[in-house]
Amino acid sequence: MKPMQLISGSLLAVSILFGVPVVRAVPQPLIQPNIERSNLQQYYNQGVKKLASGNFNGAVQDFDKVVQLDPKYAEAYCLRGLAKAQLKNFQAALTDYNQALKLEY
C-alpha cells in the first residue's frame, strides 16, 4: 500500500485510481450532537489506522460505523472501498467508490 497522503476532495477520483487513501479531518457542519461527531471522528481515525496496518476487516467495520453516522461522508466510502478491494471484494469496493463519487460530485 502506498503512503497516506493528505489530498483535497476534488482529487477523490485520483485517490481511487491510484489506491491512495484519502485522509482528511471530518468536516465540522456534520451531524447533530458533538458526541456523534466525536464518535464519527474516532471510528474514522481507527479505520485509517487499521487500513494502514493491513487490518482490512477491522477497517471495513469502522468505516461502516462512519457511514451509518454520516451517510454523506464520501471519504469514508472511498476508504471502505479501498479496504474491500484489499480483501478482494471488488464488487463491493466498486459500489463504495461509486457512492463516494456520487456524493463528491
MOPAC internal coordinates of N, CA, C and O (Angstrom, degrees):
PM7 1SCF
backbone

  N    0.0000 0     0.00 0     0.00 0    0    0    0
  C    1.4449 1     0.00 0     0.00 0    1    0    0
  C    1.5222 1   108.63 1     0.00 0    2    1    0
  O    1.2310 1   120.43 1   -37.44 1    3    2    1
  N    1.3204 1   116.78 1   142.56 1    3    2    1
  C    1.4503 1   121.86 1  -179.91 1    5    3    2
  C    1.5183 1   110.27 1   -75.94 1    6    5    3
  O    1.2310 1   119.93 1   -21.29 1    7    6    5
  N    1.3333 1   117.75 1   158.71 1    7    6    5
  C    1.4603 1   119.95 1   179.59 1    9    7    6
  C    1.5221 1   111.88 1   -62.17 1   10    9    7
  O    1.2310 1   121.42 1   -29.15 1   11   10    9
  N    1.3277 1   114.90 1   150.85 1   11   10    9
  C    1.4580 1   120.26 1   177.20 1   13   11   10
  C    1.5319 1   108.84 1   -65.60 1   14   13   11
  O    1.2310 1   120.76 1   -36.79 1   15   14   13
  N    1.2900 1   116.15 1   143.21 1   15   14   13
  C    1.4518 1   121.34 1   177.62 1   17   15   14
  C    1.5090 1   109.02 1  -136.16 1   18   17   15
  O    1.2310 1   120.71 1   -30.97 1   19   18   17
  N    1.3132 1   116.26 1   149.03 1   19   18   17
  C    1.4490 1   121.69 1   175.15 1   21   19   18
  C    1.5163 1   107.06 1   -89.32 1   22   21   19
  O    1.2310 1   120.08 1   -59.58 1   23   22   21
  N    1.3406 1   117.46 1   120.42 1   23   22   21
  C    1.4571 1   120.35 1  -179.08 1   25   23   22
  C    1.5090 1   109.57 1  -133.35 1   26   25   23
  O    1.2310 1   120.76 1   -19.63 1   27   26   25
  N    1.3068 1   116.16 1   160.37 1   27   26   25
  C    1.4607 1   120.16 1  -179.21 1   29   27   26
  C    1.5216 1   110.46 1   -84.39 1   30   29   27
  O    1.2310 1   120.71 1   -18.48 1   31   30   29
  N    1.3303 1   116.24 1   161.52 1   31   30   29
  C    1.4590 1   121.83 1  -179.37 1   33   31   30
  C    1.5096 1   112.81 1   -58.63 1   34   33   31
  O    1.2310 1   120.03 1   148.93 1   35   34   33
  N    1.3266 1   117.56 1   -31.07 1   35   34   33
  C    1.4570 1   120.02 1  -179.12 1   37   35   34
  C    1.5228 1   112.26 1   -69.27 1   38   37   35
  O    1.2310 1   120.18 1   165.26 1   39   38   37
  N    1.3125 1   117.27 1   -14.74 1   39   38   37
  C    1.4657 1   121.04 1   178.98 1   41   39   38
  C    1.5180 1   112.75 1  -101.11 1   42   41   39
  O    1.2310 1   120.86 1  -162.39 1   43   42   41
  N    1.3361 1   115.97 1    17.61 1   43   42   41
  C    1.4594 1   120.52 1  -179.28 1   45   43   42
  C    1.5244 1   111.37 1   -56.83 1   46   45   43
  O    1.2310 1   120.03 1   136.89 1   47   46   45
  N    1.3083 1   117.54 1   -43.11 1   47   46   45
  C    1.4637 1   120.66 1  -179.15 1   49   47   46
  C    1.5200 1   111.46 1   -62.46 1   50   49   47
  O    1.2310 1   120.04 1   141.51 1   51   50   49
  N    1.3236 1   117.53 1   -38.49 1   51   50   49
  C    1.4597 1   121.12 1   178.60 1   53   51   50
  C    1.5229 1   109.73 1   -64.34 1   54   53   51
  O    1.2310 1   120.70 1   139.50 1   55   54   53
  N    1.3291 1   116.27 1   -40.50 1   55   54   53
  C    1.4637 1   118.58 1   179.67 1   57   55   54
  C    1.5191 1   111.30 1   -63.67 1   58   57   55
  O    1.2310 1   120.74 1   143.92 1   59   58   57
  N    1.3233 1   116.20 1   -36.08 1   59   58   57
  C    1.4617 1   120.19 1   178.67 1   61   59   58
  C    1.5231 1   110.24 1   -67.59 1   62   61   59
  O    1.2310 1   120.44 1   134.20 1   63   62   61
  N    1.3267 1   116.76 1   -45.80 1   63   62   61
  C    1.4643 1   120.96 1  -177.52 1   65   63   62
  C    1.5265 1   112.84 1   -62.99 1   66   65   63
  O    1.2310 1   120.57 1   141.51 1   67   66   65
  N    1.3353 1   116.51 1   -38.49 1   67   66   65
  C    1.4510 1   119.72 1  -175.16 1   69   67   66
  C    1.5179 1   113.92 1  -100.80 1   70   69   67
  O    1.2310 1   120.25 1  -177.63 1   71   70   69
  N    1.3348 1   117.13 1     2.37 1   71   70   69
  C    1.4527 1   120.53 1   176.21 1   73   71   70
  C    1.5175 1   114.73 1    71.31 1   74   73   71
  O    1.2310 1   120.48 1  -154.42 1   75   74   73
  N    1.3394 1   116.69 1    25.58 1   75   74   73
  C    1.4529 1   120.51 1   178.87 1   77   75   74
  C    1.5231 1   108.07 1   -98.62 1   78   77   75
  O    1.2310 1   119.94 1   -60.77 1   79   78   77
  N    1.3239 1   117.72 1   119.23 1   79   78   77
  C    1.4611 1   119.14 1  -178.25 1   81   79   78
  C    1.5171 1   112.24 1   -64.07 1   82   81   79
  O    1.2310 1   121.45 1   -31.66 1   83   82   81
  N    1.2958 1   114.83 1   148.34 1   83   82   81
  C    1.4549 1   121.56 1   175.77 1   85   83   82
  C    1.5153 1   107.66 1   -87.11 1   86   85   83
  O    1.2310 1   120.48 1   -55.66 1   87   86   85
  N    1.3184 1   116.69 1   124.34 1   87   86   85
  C    1.4480 1   120.63 1   177.66 1   89   87   86
  C    1.5191 1   106.57 1  -122.12 1   90   89   87
  O    1.2310 1   121.21 1   -68.99 1   91   90   89
  N    1.3238 1   115.29 1   111.01 1   91   90   89
  C    1.4532 1   121.33 1  -178.11 1   93   91   90
  C    1.5059 1   109.26 1  -144.79 1   94   93   91
  O    1.2310 1   121.05 1   -28.78 1   95   94   93
  N    1.3064 1   115.59 1   151.22 1   95   94   93
  C    1.4630 1   119.15 1   174.67 1   97   95   94
  C    1.5197 1   108.89 1   -67.56 1   98   97   95
  O    1.2310 1   120.78 1   -32.47 1   99   98   97
  N    1.3118 1   116.11 1   147.53 1   99   98   97
  C    1.4551 1   121.18 1   177.49 1  101   99   98
  C    1.5228 1   108.08 1   -66.99 1  102  101   99
  O    1.2310 1   119.41 1   -49.88 1  103  102  101
  N    1.3325 1   118.74 1   130.12 1  103  102  101
  C    1.4588 1   120.69 1   179.74 1  105  103  102
  C    1.5269 1   111.57 1   -60.04 1  106  105  103
  O    1.2310 1   120.37 1   -35.79 1  107  106  105
  N    1.3087 1   116.91 1   144.21 1  107  106  105
  C    1.4585 1   121.25 1  -176.39 1  109  107  106
  C    1.5267 1   114.32 1   -66.60 1  110  109  107
  O    1.2310 1   118.18 1   130.76 1  111  110  109
  N    1.3454 1   121.08 1   -49.24 1  111  110  109
  C    1.4687 1   118.71 1  -178.68 1  113  111  110
  C    1.5143 1   110.36 1   -74.03 1  114  113  111
  O    1.2310 1   120.76 1   -98.54 1  115  114  113
  N    1.3190 1   116.16 1    81.46 1  115  114  113
  C    1.4514 1   121.70 1  -173.00 1  117  115  114
  C    1.5063 1   112.06 1  -109.54 1  118  117  115
  O    1.2310 1   122.27 1    66.85 1  119  118  117
  N    1.2711 1   113.25 1  -113.15 1  119  118  117
  C    1.4466 1   123.30 1  -176.28 1  121  119  118
  C    1.5165 1   109.32 1  -102.92 1  122  121  119
  O    1.2310 1   120.27 1    -9.29 1  123  122  121
  N    1.3060 1   117.08 1   170.71 1  123  122  121
  C    1.4610 1   122.35 1  -170.00 1  125  123  122
  C    1.5331 1   115.02 1   -51.89 1  126  125  123
  O    1.2310 1   119.39 1    80.95 1  127  126  125
  N    1.3057 1   118.76 1   -99.05 1  127  126  125
  C    1.4617 1   119.77 1  -169.02 1  129  127  126
  C    1.5245 1   113.48 1   -68.81 1  130  129  127
  O    1.2310 1   121.88 1   -23.79 1  131  130  129
  N    1.3204 1   114.00 1   156.21 1  131  130  129
  C    1.4596 1   120.44 1   178.97 1  133  131  130
  C    1.5153 1   112.12 1   -61.64 1  134  133  131
  O    1.2310 1   120.10 1   148.88 1  135  134  133
  N    1.3218 1   117.42 1   -31.12 1  135  134  133
  C    1.4662 1   120.03 1  -179.26 1  137  135  134
  C    1.5239 1   110.61 1   -64.05 1  138  137  135
  O    1.2310 1   120.07 1   141.63 1  139  138  137
  N    1.3224 1   117.47 1   -38.37 1  139  138  137
  C    1.4597 1   119.23 1   177.64 1  141  139  138
  C    1.5255 1   110.53 1   -67.34 1  142  141  139
  O    1.2310 1   120.19 1   139.38 1  143  142  141
  N    1.3315 1   117.24 1   -40.62 1  143  142  141
  C    1.4691 1   120.17 1   178.46 1  145  143  142
  C    1.5199 1   109.56 1   -64.36 1  146  145  143
  O    1.2310 1   120.58 1   140.80 1  147  146  145
  N    1.3308 1   116.50 1   -39.20 1  147  146  145
  C    1.4551 1   121.29 1   178.58 1  149  147  146
  C    1.5297 1   110.84 1   -63.54 1  150  149  147
  O    1.2310 1   120.49 1   136.09 1  151  150  149
  N    1.3383 1   116.66 1   -43.91 1  151  150  149
  C    1.4645 1   120.45 1   177.66 1  153  151  150
  C    1.5208 1   110.55 1   -64.08 1  154  153  151
  O    1.2310 1   120.49 1   137.78 1  155  154  153
  N    1.3215 1   116.67 1   -42.22 1  155  154  153
  C    1.4562 1   120.61 1   179.60 1  157  155  154
  C    1.5236 1   109.98 1   -59.77 1  158  157  155
  O    1.2310 1   120.35 1   132.10 1  159  158  157
  N    1.3266 1   116.93 1   -47.90 1  159  158  157
  C    1.4681 1   121.15 1  -179.98 1  161  159  158
  C    1.5241 1   110.26 1   -61.45 1  162  161  159
  O    1.2310 1   120.24 1   139.91 1  163  162  161
  N    1.3285 1   117.15 1   -40.09 1  163  162  161
  C    1.4601 1   120.86 1   179.61 1  165  163  162
  C    1.5298 1   110.94 1   -63.35 1  166  165  163
  O    1.2310 1   120.32 1   131.80 1  167  166  165
  N    1.3259 1   117.00 1   -48.20 1  167  166  165
  C    1.4707 1   119.99 1   178.96 1  169  167  166
  C    1.5291 1   111.27 1   -63.22 1  170  169  167
  O    1.2310 1   120.76 1   139.63 1  171  170  169
  N    1.3287 1   116.15 1   -40.37 1  171  170  169
  C    1.4671 1   120.34 1   178.97 1  173  171  170
  C    1.5323 1   110.17 1   -60.84 1  174  173  171
  O    1.2310 1   120.49 1   130.43 1  175  174  173
  N    1.3393 1   116.67 1   -49.57 1  175  174  173
  C    1.4641 1   120.71 1  -179.10 1  177  175  174
  C    1.5294 1   111.41 1   -62.10 1  178  177  175
  O    1.2310 1   120.37 1   138.00 1  179  178  177
  N    1.3328 1   116.90 1   -42.00 1  179  178  177
  C    1.4682 1   120.88 1   177.28 1  181  179  178
  C    1.5235 1   110.01 1   -61.59 1  182  181  179
  O    1.2310 1   120.56 1   137.13 1  183  182  181
  N    1.3333 1   116.54 1   -42.87 1  183  182  181
  C    1.4552 1   120.31 1  -179.89 1  185  183  182
  C    1.5172 1   112.27 1   -62.01 1  186  185  183
  O    1.2310 1   120.60 1   138.11 1  187  186  185
  N    1.3201 1   116.45 1   -41.89 1  187  186  185
  C    1.4647 1   120.83 1   178.52 1  189  187  186
  C    1.5204 1   110.38 1   -62.87 1  190  189  187
  O    1.2310 1   120.39 1   135.65 1  191  190  189
  N    1.3348 1   116.86 1   -44.35 1  191  190  189
  C    1.4668 1   120.64 1   179.31 1  193  191  190
  C    1.5275 1   111.00 1   -63.51 1  194  193  191
  O    1.2310 1   120.40 1   136.57 1  195  194  193
  N    1.3225 1   116.83 1   -43.43 1  195  194  193
  C    1.4628 1   120.06 1  -179.88 1  197  195  194
  C    1.5234 1   111.05 1   -66.16 1  198  197  195
  O    1.2310 1   120.51 1   141.15 1  199  198  197
  N    1.3176 1   116.63 1   -38.85 1  199  198  197
  C    1.4599 1   120.65 1   177.69 1  201  199  198
  C    1.5247 1   110.23 1   -62.00 1  202  201  199
  O    1.2310 1   120.84 1   133.93 1  203  202  201
  N    1.3208 1   116.00 1   -46.07 1  203  202  201
  C    1.4699 1   120.70 1  -179.20 1  205  203  202
  C    1.5264 1   112.46 1   -65.31 1  206  205  203
  O    1.2310 1   120.26 1   149.71 1  207  206  205
  N    1.3452 1   117.11 1   -30.29 1  207  206  205
  C    1.4599 1   120.14 1  -178.39 1  209  207  206
  C    1.5316 1   113.10 1   -90.13 1  210  209  207
  O    1.2310 1   120.24 1   177.15 1  211  210  209
  N    1.3363 1   117.14 1    -2.85 1  211  210  209
  C    1.4579 1   120.22 1   178.38 1  213  211  210
  C    1.5119 1   114.43 1    91.84 1  214  213  211
  O    1.2310 1   119.59 1  -173.49 1  215  214  213
  N    1.3146 1   118.38 1     6.51 1  215  214  213
  C    1.4684 1   122.04 1   176.87 1  217  215  214
  C    1.5359 1   107.60 1   -87.91 1  218  217  215
  O    1.2310 1   120.94 1  -103.81 1  219  218  217
  N    1.3197 1   115.81 1    76.19 1  219  218  217
  C    1.4577 1   121.22 1  -171.75 1  221  219  218
  C    1.5294 1   112.73 1   -70.71 1  222  221  219
  O    1.2310 1   120.00 1   143.16 1  223  222  221
  N    1.3197 1   117.60 1   -36.84 1  223  222  221
  C    1.4696 1   119.49 1   176.71 1  225  223  222
  C    1.5237 1   110.85 1   -63.49 1  226  225  223
  O    1.2310 1   120.63 1   136.43 1  227  226  225
  N    1.3264 1   116.40 1   -43.57 1  227  226  225
  C    1.4589 1   120.46 1   177.86 1  229  227  226
  C    1.5237 1   111.65 1   -63.80 1  230  229  227
  O    1.2310 1   120.43 1   141.64 1  231  230  229
  N    1.3288 1   116.78 1   -38.36 1  231  230  229
  C    1.4617 1   120.79 1   178.33 1  233  231  230
  C    1.5240 1   110.45 1   -63.70 1  234  233  231
  O    1.2310 1   120.22 1   136.92 1  235  234  233
  N    1.3241 1   117.18 1   -43.08 1  235  234  233
  C    1.4645 1   120.54 1   178.51 1  237  235  234
  C    1.5306 1   109.76 1   -59.28 1  238  237  235
  O    1.2310 1   120.32 1   135.96 1  239  238  237
  N    1.3147 1   116.99 1   -44.04 1  239  238  237
  C    1.4676 1   120.55 1  -179.74 1  241  239  238
  C    1.5339 1   111.50 1   -61.97 1  242  241  239
  O    1.2310 1   120.51 1   137.90 1  243  242  241
  N    1.3252 1   116.63 1   -42.10 1  243  242  241
  C    1.4646 1   119.56 1   179.44 1  245  243  242
  C    1.5265 1   111.55 1   -67.48 1  246  245  243
  O    1.2310 1   120.25 1   137.04 1  247  246  245
  N    1.3244 1   117.12 1   -42.96 1  247  246  245
  C    1.4648 1   119.25 1   179.51 1  249  247  246
  C    1.5279 1   111.71 1   -70.44 1  250  249  247
  O    1.2310 1   120.17 1   153.60 1  251  250  249
  N    1.3434 1   117.28 1   -26.40 1  251  250  249
  C    1.4736 1   120.04 1   171.44 1  253  251  250
  C    1.5292 1   109.81 1   -58.67 1  254  253  251
  O    1.2310 1   120.87 1   136.17 1  255  254  253
  N    1.3291 1   115.95 1   -43.83 1  255  254  253
  C    1.4649 1   120.40 1  -179.53 1  257  255  254
  C    1.5190 1   111.54 1   -67.45 1  258  257  255
  O    1.2310 1   120.80 1   142.97 1  259  258  257
  N    1.3328 1   116.08 1   -37.03 1  259  258  257
  C    1.4641 1   119.71 1   178.65 1  261  259  258
  C    1.5272 1   110.45 1   -62.09 1  262  261  259
  O    1.2310 1   120.04 1   132.92 1  263  262  261
  N    1.3310 1   117.54 1   -47.08 1  263  262  261
  C    1.4703 1   119.10 1  -177.71 1  265  263  262
  C    1.5278 1   111.78 1   -72.90 1  266  265  263
  O    1.2310 1   120.08 1   158.08 1  267  266  265
  N    1.3263 1   117.44 1   -21.92 1  267  266  265
  C    1.4666 1   119.10 1   172.35 1  269  267  266
  C    1.5269 1   110.22 1   -68.75 1  270  269  267
  O    1.2310 1   120.59 1   140.14 1  271  270  269
  N    1.3243 1   116.47 1   -39.86 1  271  270  269
  C    1.4598 1   120.88 1   179.70 1  273  271  270
  C    1.5291 1   112.37 1   -75.09 1  274  273  271
  O    1.2310 1   120.52 1   145.59 1  275  274  273
  N    1.3306 1   116.61 1   -34.41 1  275  274  273
  C    1.4657 1   120.84 1   179.24 1  277  275  274
  C    1.5244 1   109.21 1  -142.00 1  278  277  275
  O    1.2310 1   120.10 1   -90.63 1  279  278  277
  N    1.3232 1   117.42 1    89.37 1  279  278  277
  C    1.4707 1   121.67 1  -177.46 1  281  279  278
  C    1.5292 1   114.63 1   -64.60 1  282  281  279
  O    1.2310 1   119.90 1   172.72 1  283  282  281
  N    1.3270 1   117.79 1    -7.28 1  283  282  281
  C    1.4628 1   120.49 1   179.95 1  285  283  282
  C    1.5324 1   112.53 1  -105.87 1  286  285  283
  O    1.2310 1   120.19 1  -164.57 1  287  286  285
  N    1.3041 1   117.25 1    15.43 1  287  286  285
  C    1.4649 1   122.32 1  -177.65 1  289  287  286
  C    1.5347 1   109.20 1   -89.73 1  290  289  287
  O    1.2310 1   121.12 1   -88.39 1  291  290  289
  N    1.3195 1   115.46 1    91.61 1  291  290  289
  C    1.4689 1   122.60 1  -172.60 1  293  291  290
  C    1.5250 1   112.82 1   -58.18 1  294  293  291
  O    1.2310 1   119.60 1   138.68 1  295  294  293
  N    1.3141 1   118.36 1   -41.32 1  295  294  293
  C    1.4548 1   121.15 1  -177.23 1  297  295  294
  C    1.5250 1   112.20 1   -61.89 1  298  297  295
  O    1.2310 1   120.57 1   147.45 1  299  298  297
  N    1.3345 1   116.51 1   -32.55 1  299  298  297
  C    1.4649 1   119.49 1   178.64 1  301  299  298
  C    1.5266 1   110.59 1   -66.53 1  302  301  299
  O    1.2310 1   120.61 1   140.32 1  303  302  301
  N    1.3372 1   116.44 1   -39.68 1  303  302  301
  C    1.4676 1   119.43 1   176.72 1  305  303  302
  C    1.5279 1   110.39 1   -65.00 1  306  305  303
  O    1.2310 1   120.68 1   139.36 1  307  306  305
  N    1.3146 1   116.30 1   -40.64 1  307  306  305
  C    1.4641 1   120.37 1  -179.69 1  309  307  306
  C    1.5296 1   111.02 1   -62.35 1  310  309  307
  O    1.2310 1   120.81 1   132.71 1  311  310  309
  N    1.3221 1   116.05 1   -47.29 1  311  310  309
  C    1.4585 1   119.39 1  -179.18 1  313  311  310
  C    1.5166 1   112.64 1   -69.38 1  314  313  311
  O    1.2310 1   120.75 1   143.83 1  315  314  313
  N    1.3291 1   116.18 1   -36.17 1  315  314  313
  C    1.4694 1   119.09 1   175.43 1  317  315  314
  C    1.5334 1   109.32 1   -63.99 1  318  317  315
  O    1.2310 1   120.62 1   140.42 1  319  318  317
  N    1.3162 1   116.43 1   -39.58 1  319  318  317
  C    1.4577 1   120.29 1   176.67 1  321  319  318
  C    1.5180 1   111.90 1   -61.35 1  322  321  319
  O    1.2310 1   120.60 1   139.13 1  323  322  321
  N    1.3225 1   116.46 1   -40.87 1  323  322  321
  C    1.4652 1   120.35 1   178.19 1  325  323  322
  C    1.5261 1   110.62 1   -62.46 1  326  325  323
  O    1.2310 1   120.41 1   137.13 1  327  326  325
  N    1.3385 1   116.81 1   -42.87 1  327  326  325
  C    1.4695 1   120.14 1   178.20 1  329  327  326
  C    1.5272 1   110.65 1   -63.74 1  330  329  327
  O    1.2310 1   120.27 1   138.52 1  331  330  329
  N    1.3225 1   117.09 1   -41.48 1  331  330  329
  C    1.4732 1   120.63 1   179.30 1  333  331  330
  C    1.5249 1   111.13 1   -65.35 1  334  333  331
  O    1.2310 1   120.64 1   142.80 1  335  334  333
  N    1.3286 1   116.39 1   -37.20 1  335  334  333
  C    1.4714 1   119.47 1   177.81 1  337  335  334
  C    1.5268 1   110.39 1   -64.66 1  338  337  335
  O    1.2310 1   120.40 1   140.97 1  339  338  337
  N    1.3299 1   116.84 1   -39.03 1  339  338  337
  C    1.4610 1   120.07 1   178.00 1  341  339  338
  C    1.5281 1   111.38 1   -64.66 1  342  341  339
  O    1.2310 1   120.69 1   153.36 1  343  342  341
  N    1.3353 1   116.29 1   -26.64 1  343  342  341
  C    1.4672 1   121.48 1   176.74 1  345  343  342
  C    1.5325 1   112.05 1   -86.61 1  346  345  343
  O    1.2310 1   120.90 1  -174.27 1  347  346  345
  N    1.3242 1   115.88 1     5.73 1  347  346  345
  C    1.4800 1   123.46 1   179.90 1  349  347  346
  C    1.5296 1   112.53 1    68.08 1  350  349  347
  O    1.2310 1   120.43 1  -158.93 1  351  350  349
  N    1.3241 1   116.79 1    21.07 1  351  350  349
  C    1.4667 1   121.50 1   175.79 1  353  351  350
  C    1.5318 1   106.73 1   -97.45 1  354  353  351
  O    1.2310 1   121.48 1  -107.32 1  355  354  353
  N    1.3275 1   114.78 1    72.68 1  355  354  353
  C    1.4558 1   121.29 1  -169.93 1  357  355  354
  C    1.5257 1   113.31 1   -68.62 1  358  357  355
  O    1.2310 1   119.81 1   145.15 1  359  358  357
  N    1.3112 1   117.97 1   -34.85 1  359  358  357
  C    1.4651 1   119.98 1  -179.88 1  361  359  358
  C    1.5282 1   110.25 1   -65.85 1  362  361  359
  O    1.2310 1   120.46 1   135.66 1  363  362  361
  N    1.3196 1   116.73 1   -44.34 1  363  362  361
  C    1.4667 1   120.16 1   178.20 1  365  363  362
  C    1.5294 1   110.83 1   -66.53 1  366  365  363
  O    1.2310 1   120.43 1   143.46 1  367  366  365
  N    1.3288 1   116.79 1   -36.54 1  367  366  365
  C    1.4647 1   120.49 1   177.29 1  369  367  366
  C    1.5263 1   110.28 1   -63.13 1  370  369  367
  O    1.2310 1   120.47 1   136.06 1  371  370  369
  N    1.3143 1   116.70 1   -43.94 1  371  370  369
  C    1.4604 1   120.97 1   179.33 1  373  371  370
  C    1.5285 1   111.09 1   -62.50 1  374  373  371
  O    1.2310 1   120.48 1   140.82 1  375  374  373
  N    1.3192 1   116.68 1   -39.18 1  375  374  373
  C    1.4699 1   120.76 1   177.03 1  377  375  374
  C    1.5305 1   110.32 1   -60.61 1  378  377  375
  O    1.2310 1   120.37 1   135.54 1  379  378  377
  N    1.3311 1   116.90 1   -44.46 1  379  378  377
  C    1.4689 1   120.17 1   178.59 1  381  379  378
  C    1.5254 1   111.77 1   -66.08 1  382  381  379
  O    1.2310 1   119.94 1   137.78 1  383  382  381
  N    1.3308 1   117.72 1   -42.22 1  383  382  381
  C    1.4703 1   120.36 1   178.15 1  385  383  382
  C    1.5278 1   110.74 1   -60.88 1  386  385  383
  O    1.2310 1   120.66 1   137.09 1  387  386  385
  N    1.3255 1   116.34 1   -42.91 1  387  386  385
  C    1.4673 1   119.86 1   178.89 1  389  387  386
  C    1.5257 1   111.40 1   -63.03 1  390  389  387
  O    1.2310 1   120.43 1   139.23 1  391  390  389
  N    1.3270 1   116.78 1   -40.77 1  391  390  389
  C    1.4671 1   120.01 1   177.96 1  393  391  390
  C    1.5302 1   110.31 1   -63.80 1  394  393  391
  O    1.2310 1   120.40 1   138.00 1  395  394  393
  N    1.3172 1   116.85 1   -42.00 1  395  394  393
  C    1.4681 1   120.74 1   178.44 1  397  395  394
  C    1.5240 1   110.60 1   -60.20 1  398  397  395
  O    1.2310 1   120.55 1   136.13 1  399  398  397
  N    1.3181 1   116.55 1   -43.87 1  399  398  397
  C    1.4631 1   119.94 1  -179.90 1  401  399  398
  C    1.5205 1   111.29 1   -66.38 1  402  401  399
  O    1.2310 1   119.84 1   141.01 1  403  402  401
  N    1.3123 1   117.91 1   -38.99 1  403  402  401
  C    1.4875 1   121.09 1   177.30 1  405  403  402
  C    1.5162 1   110.35 1   -59.93 1  406  405  403
  O    1.2310 1   120.71 1   136.88 1  407  406  405
  N    1.3195 1   116.24 1   -43.12 1  407  406  405
  C    1.4591 1   120.48 1  -177.37 1  409  407  406
  C    1.5175 1   112.15 1   -73.14 1  410  409  407
  O    1.2310 1   120.63 1   146.24 1  411  410  409
  N    1.3101 1   116.40 1   -33.76 1  411  410  409
  C    1.4719 1   121.18 1  -176.54 1  413  411  410
  C    1.5237 1   111.75 1   -77.75 1  414  413  411
  O    1.2310 1   120.20 1   147.11 1  415  414  413
  N    1.3092 1   117.23 1   -32.89 1  415  414  413
  C    1.4613 1   119.98 1  -176.10 1  417  415  414
  C    1.4717 1   108.83 1  -118.92 1  418  417  415
  O    1.2310 1   120.10 1   180.00 1  419  418  417

